[in-house]
Amino acid sequence: MKCKGSEEAALVLEDGTVFRGCYFGEPRVSIGEIVFTTTMNGYPESLTDPSYKGQILVMTHPMVGNYGVPSKNLIHKPSGLPLHYESDSIKVEGFVISRLTKPSHWSSVMSLDEWLKRESIPGLHFVDTRMIVKKIREEGVKMGAIVPADEIESALGKISNVPRYDEVDYISQVKPKVPIAHGEGETVALIDCGVKYGIVRELTERGLRVLRIPCGEKIEKFSDEIKGVILANGPGNPKIAAERYKVTEAARAAVEYGFPILSICLGHQLLNIAFGAQVYKMKYGHRGVNKPVKDTDSKCYIVSENHGYAIKPETVNRRMFKHWFFNPDDRTLEGVVNYEKKIFSVQFHPESSPGPHDTRWIFDMFAKAVKEVK
């Protein structure tokens, strides 16, 4: 393989499988858990999603980079946050695609290659991403490394010398250091273990003031000023968030105070763990913007998802929660609800960012419940 204007490189999996390609972005070694997304667009949102921290992302769409990188000066007014970003920087450890294209879009301020270079993130292209995905689907997610072609032989040693994804506290790398407020209106506390900006944008659009509390802080400190609680997304093993950051304690406290609660992704897992449910790691997870979920009335929605863990449906506390959503493909539990206590919990991302808007009404339900609090 001849890489015009870039170095030859490879993605090496922990079992020794090698996928050769060419560097783009920053030509350096990167190690992480290899996951894939079936998303066809929205790579700026995916790359900046804090839930991907610690992972090398493979994108299945054959051409990536068509619309370049949008300006951060395009601001969502109610929240003050950028419109097309999910955090302040790229969070993936590396990006693997089939073909890198040149951008052509009115809002583009740089190419995908330039953006990855600017943020020191390695990319790999001219790779058969279909074969990578087929292997992951058949065998499950694996640790891997993006390395220069002359370091392929030593790559397995590099992979074995780092902790596995499940063992690392990635929350400490993406949570805020101090509380941050956005918007105006009734105040809700968002337990921030690495929240996507899209969640904050949706909440502030509905007239709520979002107080992002660093993961690990006690909500009791803010109980006098808040009228609701959000348990949001974040990276890594949910057991670390439960044990090290005591988010399950915060969930139980929120229920005890009687606050309306909205739980999303990692937050959904932690809310259920707080009331006795068990979590398991999926074979390769759900990552994409074309995932189906069905509610208990058999209505189907297409949603955005990014999760590698799930709750065992049979372990849900049925005295506290009713099953709300399932994935019709593999019966993964996608949501629980307690209408009386105003608790809404989903495994998927109703804010999309990127993705369909089918379930944004969940934010409406939560906002309505908050505004009814006396």
Wavefront OBJ file of the C-alpha trace (Angstrom):
o trace
v 0.000 0.000 0.000
v 1.247 3.474 -0.914
v -0.022 6.318 1.246
v 0.167 9.589 -0.650
v 1.315 12.355 1.643
v 1.013 10.279 4.815
v 2.619 7.375 6.632
v 1.593 3.755 6.352
v -0.050 2.568 9.549
v -2.236 -0.199 10.907
v -4.931 -1.086 13.393
v -3.719 -4.060 15.430
v -6.184 -6.002 17.596
v -5.284 -7.789 20.819
v -5.606 -11.187 19.087
v -2.931 -10.221 16.544
v -5.259 -9.332 13.642
v -3.818 -6.505 11.523
v -5.727 -4.049 9.326
v -3.337 -1.943 7.246
v -4.079 1.606 6.137
v -2.751 5.167 6.073
v -2.478 7.776 8.787
v -4.410 11.017 8.782
v -4.646 13.458 11.653
v -1.776 13.080 14.158
v 0.534 10.151 13.208
v 1.078 8.622 16.631
v 0.391 5.443 18.606
v -3.020 5.214 20.246
v -4.524 2.367 22.291
v -8.140 1.777 23.251
v -11.189 -0.437 23.032
v -12.276 -0.903 19.400
v -15.956 -0.093 18.824
v -17.989 0.763 15.740
v -20.880 3.058 14.891
v -23.367 2.630 12.045
v -23.936 6.401 11.957
v -23.888 7.796 8.403
v -23.288 11.421 9.394
v -22.687 13.538 12.489
v -19.008 12.685 12.969
v -18.302 16.019 14.772
v -20.888 15.055 17.414
v -19.629 11.474 17.657
v -15.961 12.417 17.941
v -16.689 14.925 20.737
v -19.049 12.626 22.676
v -17.445 12.059 26.126
v -18.930 8.541 26.226
v -16.303 7.515 23.635
v -13.392 8.355 25.942
v -10.994 5.391 26.006
v -12.245 3.989 22.705
v -11.022 3.886 19.110
v -14.062 4.521 16.932
v -14.634 2.740 13.620
v -17.203 4.413 11.367
v -18.954 2.095 8.934
v -20.056 4.722 6.396
v -17.658 4.459 3.404
v -16.913 8.188 2.961
v -16.233 10.484 5.917
v -15.250 14.167 5.939
v -17.621 15.428 3.229
v -18.836 18.473 5.172
v -15.633 19.219 7.056
v -15.694 20.619 10.586
v -18.268 23.238 11.651
v -17.410 26.460 13.441
v -17.667 26.570 17.227
v -19.015 30.098 16.793
v -22.406 28.652 15.801
v -23.959 28.934 19.253
v -27.172 27.570 20.738
v -28.516 30.714 22.430
v -30.465 29.294 25.413
v -27.492 27.237 26.644
v -24.556 29.244 25.279
v -23.040 25.994 23.965
v -21.821 25.209 20.417
v -24.512 23.777 18.144
v -22.584 20.920 16.549
v -20.287 19.716 19.320
v -20.965 17.448 22.305
v -18.002 18.649 24.401
v -15.103 21.093 24.153
v -12.728 18.695 22.338
v -12.393 15.346 20.556
v -12.809 12.532 23.058
v -12.118 9.361 21.011
v -8.632 7.857 21.254
v -8.502 7.298 17.499
v -10.726 7.313 14.398
v -10.800 4.564 11.748
v -12.604 5.068 8.435
v -12.686 3.660 4.932
v -12.155 6.790 2.838
v -11.271 10.343 3.875
v -12.863 12.983 1.618
v -12.317 16.702 1.082
v -14.946 18.985 2.611
v -17.512 21.073 0.770
v -19.947 22.856 3.087
v -20.809 26.466 3.927
v -20.228 26.000 7.668
v -16.878 24.176 7.391
v -13.861 25.954 8.893
v -11.337 23.142 8.401
v -11.030 19.587 7.126
v -11.424 16.495 9.302
v -7.698 15.804 8.788
v -6.783 19.307 10.016
v -9.068 18.992 13.042
v -7.536 15.697 14.164
v -4.043 17.152 13.692
v -4.974 20.207 15.756
v -6.183 17.991 18.630
v -3.388 15.378 18.309
v -5.771 12.512 17.510
v -4.627 9.741 15.141
v -6.845 8.686 12.270
v -6.538 5.686 9.955
v -8.096 5.495 6.482
v -7.977 3.255 3.404
v -9.057 0.448 5.758
v -11.625 -2.278 5.104
v -13.952 -1.183 7.905
v -16.482 -3.854 6.903
v -14.037 -6.580 7.919
v -13.336 -4.869 11.245
v -17.056 -4.649 12.009
v -17.656 -8.247 10.945
v -14.934 -9.431 13.314
v -16.262 -7.367 16.241
v -19.830 -8.542 15.646
v -18.709 -12.175 15.580
v -16.189 -12.080 18.427
v -17.053 -8.982 20.493
v -15.206 -5.738 21.250
v -11.438 -5.949 21.660
v -8.570 -3.788 22.775
v -6.427 -2.526 19.928
v -3.853 0.023 18.793
v -3.248 2.350 15.878
v 0.482 2.170 15.140
v 2.970 3.101 12.389
v 3.688 0.285 9.941
v 7.166 -0.272 11.392
v 5.710 -0.871 14.887
v 3.199 -3.584 14.004
v 5.399 -6.311 15.508
v 5.613 -4.528 18.858
v 1.939 -3.509 18.996
v 0.756 -6.535 21.017
v 3.247 -5.689 23.742
v 1.938 -2.114 23.853
v -1.663 -3.332 24.156
v -0.850 -5.795 26.942
v 0.915 -3.081 28.962
v -2.176 -0.891 29.409
v -5.276 -1.593 31.554
v -8.365 -2.909 29.832
v -11.164 -0.449 29.080
v -13.398 -1.815 31.856
v -10.735 -1.148 34.507
v -10.089 2.558 33.841
v -11.750 5.580 35.455
v -12.493 7.722 32.391
v -15.017 9.878 34.247
v -12.177 11.735 35.985
v -10.952 12.833 32.533
v -14.252 14.282 31.295
v -16.252 15.530 34.307
v -16.213 19.259 35.170
v -14.134 20.440 38.118
v -16.750 22.894 39.422
v -20.517 23.335 38.966
v -21.475 25.025 35.678
v -24.848 26.658 34.981
v -26.641 27.105 31.644
v -29.912 28.789 30.753
v -32.650 30.390 32.800
v -35.766 29.183 34.596
v -36.440 26.467 37.163
v -33.129 24.932 38.228
v -32.403 21.247 37.687
v -29.257 19.452 38.831
v -27.446 17.419 36.202
v -25.004 14.860 37.622
v -22.177 15.366 35.118
v -20.026 12.289 34.521
v -19.280 13.457 30.973
v -22.551 14.873 29.670
v -23.259 15.483 25.998
v -23.936 19.144 25.245
v -27.046 18.060 23.328
v -28.764 17.063 26.578
v -28.091 20.513 28.048
v -29.297 22.193 24.854
v -32.614 20.310 24.956
v -33.217 21.102 28.633
v -32.471 24.827 28.309
v -34.720 25.053 25.229
v -37.587 24.050 27.521
v -37.038 26.900 29.944
v -34.884 25.111 32.495
v -31.694 26.312 34.158
v -29.241 23.391 34.098
v -26.737 23.210 36.934
v -24.037 20.716 35.946
v -22.757 19.155 39.169
v -19.410 17.297 38.955
v -19.871 13.547 39.223
v -19.317 12.574 42.859
v -20.842 15.704 44.435
v -23.795 15.198 46.798
v -27.077 16.625 45.531
v -28.019 17.421 49.126
v -25.785 20.511 48.813
v -28.113 21.857 46.122
v -31.487 20.526 47.302
v -32.845 23.967 48.273
v -32.378 25.443 44.802
v -33.284 22.574 42.467
v -36.599 21.151 41.287
v -35.399 18.123 39.340
v -32.418 15.832 38.731
v -30.837 14.464 35.556
v -28.533 11.437 35.628
v -26.723 11.784 32.315
v -24.349 9.821 30.096
v -20.622 9.227 30.581
v -17.793 6.856 29.653
v -16.521 3.588 31.050
v -17.735 0.836 33.322
v -20.899 1.830 35.250
v -19.588 -0.021 38.301
v -16.825 2.611 38.591
v -19.410 5.417 38.554
v -21.461 3.554 41.166
v -18.613 2.653 43.519
v -16.064 5.465 43.105
v -18.406 8.373 42.428
v -21.423 7.187 44.466
v -23.878 8.153 41.711
v -26.221 5.418 42.936
v -26.377 7.225 46.284
v -27.256 10.444 44.466
v -30.005 8.582 42.584
v -31.543 7.249 45.783
v -31.313 10.709 47.374
v -33.102 12.260 44.386
v -35.928 9.735 44.727
v -36.145 10.331 48.480
v -36.422 14.097 47.961
v -39.252 13.448 45.495
v -37.619 15.273 42.582
v -38.663 14.474 39.008
v -35.796 12.461 37.506
v -34.579 12.002 33.941
v -31.914 9.326 33.436
v -30.088 8.829 30.131
v -27.635 6.094 29.032
v -25.099 5.643 31.879
v -27.605 7.425 34.111
v -30.244 4.827 33.232
v -27.886 2.048 34.271
v -26.940 3.759 37.529
v -30.551 4.526 38.493
v -31.464 0.863 38.090
v -28.318 -0.347 39.884
v -29.278 1.961 42.766
v -32.460 -0.074 43.232
v -30.971 -3.542 42.942
v -30.662 -4.219 39.195
v -27.636 -5.904 37.623
v -25.581 -4.601 34.708
v -23.763 -6.625 32.042
v -21.336 -5.826 29.240
v -22.776 -6.367 25.764
v -20.920 -8.258 23.050
v -20.437 -5.154 20.894
v -23.039 -2.648 22.114
v -25.366 -0.322 20.253
v -23.769 2.666 18.560
v -25.535 4.563 15.792
v -28.444 6.829 14.921
v -30.686 4.196 13.344
v -31.530 1.971 16.316
v -35.147 0.871 16.899
v -36.843 0.889 20.298
v -40.390 -0.174 21.114
v -42.442 1.097 24.012
v -44.789 -1.175 25.978
v -47.670 -0.074 23.704
v -45.693 -1.497 20.732
v -45.028 1.891 19.157
v -41.602 1.915 17.491
v -39.143 4.827 17.450
v -35.778 5.253 15.716
v -33.201 6.612 18.145
v -29.535 7.484 18.660
v -27.526 5.151 20.896
v -24.007 4.798 22.271
v -23.678 2.154 24.964
v -21.713 -1.018 25.610
v -23.405 -2.004 28.879
v -27.036 -2.776 29.652
v -29.365 -3.680 32.521
v -30.637 -7.250 32.895
v -34.418 -6.817 32.472
v -35.291 -9.571 34.954
v -33.359 -7.791 37.725
v -35.244 -4.460 37.538
v -37.003 -3.485 40.769
v -40.610 -3.920 39.601
v -42.009 -2.344 42.756
v -40.223 0.855 41.768
v -40.192 0.791 37.965
v -42.269 -0.385 35.036
v -40.536 -1.581 31.868
v -40.931 1.209 29.298
v -38.820 0.497 26.172
v -37.115 -2.541 24.614
v -34.880 -2.987 21.582
v -36.873 -5.254 19.229
v -33.702 -6.717 17.683
v -32.080 -8.190 20.800
v -34.605 -7.414 23.595
v -32.172 -5.093 25.379
v -33.967 -3.100 28.069
v -34.107 0.482 26.773
v -36.111 2.271 29.444
v -38.044 2.142 32.714
v -40.601 4.560 34.124
v -42.449 5.477 37.298
v -45.235 7.861 36.257
v -46.395 8.498 39.820
v -42.937 9.615 40.997
v -42.165 11.334 37.656
v -39.085 9.201 36.944
v -38.200 8.757 33.265
v -35.209 6.575 32.414
v -33.902 5.610 28.956
v -30.855 3.772 27.662
v -30.927 5.626 24.328
v -30.296 9.334 23.638
v -33.560 11.282 23.168
v -31.549 14.432 22.387
v -30.145 12.688 19.253
v -27.047 14.832 18.470
v -26.716 13.420 15.897
v -29.771 11.431 14.961
v -33.566 11.370 14.688
v -35.865 13.529 16.816
v -38.469 10.804 17.462
v -38.151 10.817 21.259
v -37.438 14.443 22.155
v -40.910 14.448 23.716
v -39.290 12.749 26.727
v -37.667 16.106 27.549
v -41.126 17.688 27.331
v -42.461 15.217 29.917
v -39.588 15.912 32.267
v -39.785 19.705 31.868
v -43.525 19.634 32.520
v -42.990 17.584 35.703
v -40.305 20.013 36.920
v -42.505 23.059 36.337
v -45.314 21.443 38.338
v -43.090 21.146 41.427
v -44.283 23.615 44.090
l 1 2 3 4 5 6 7 8 9 10 11 12 13 14 15 16 17 18 19 20 21 22 23 24 25 26 27 28 29 30 31 32 33 34 35 36 37 38 39 40 41 42 43 44 45 46 47 48 49 50 51 52 53 54 55 56 57 58 59 60 61 62 63 64 65 66 67 68 69 70 71 72 73 74 75 76 77 78 79 80 81 82 83 84 85 86 87 88 89 90 91 92 93 94 95 96 97 98 99 100 101 102 103 104 105 106 107 108 109 110 111 112 113 114 115 116 117 118 119 120 121 122 123 124 125 126 127 128 129 130 131 132 133 134 135 136 137 138 139 140 141 142 143 144 145 146 147 148 149 150 151 152 153 154 155 156 157 158 159 160 161 162 163 164 165 166 167 168 169 170 171 172 173 174 175 176 177 178 179 180 181 182 183 184 185 186 187 188 189 190 191 192 193 194 195 196 197 198 199 200 201 202 203 204 205 206 207 208 209 210 211 212 213 214 215 216 217 218 219 220 221 222 223 224 225 226 227 228 229 230 231 232 233 234 235 236 237 238 239 240 241 242 243 244 245 246 247 248 249 250 251 252 253 254 255 256 257 258 259 260 261 262 263 264 265 266 267 268 269 270 271 272 273 274 275 276 277 278 279 280 281 282 283 284 285 286 287 288 289 290 291 292 293 294 295 296 297 298 299 300 301 302 303 304 305 306 307 308 309 310 311 312 313 314 315 316 317 318 319 320 321 322 323 324 325 326 327 328 329 330 331 332 333 334 335 336 337 338 339 340 341 342 343 344 345 346 347 348 349 350 351 352 353 354 355 356 357 358 359 360 361 362 363 364 365 366 367 368 369 370 371 372 373 374
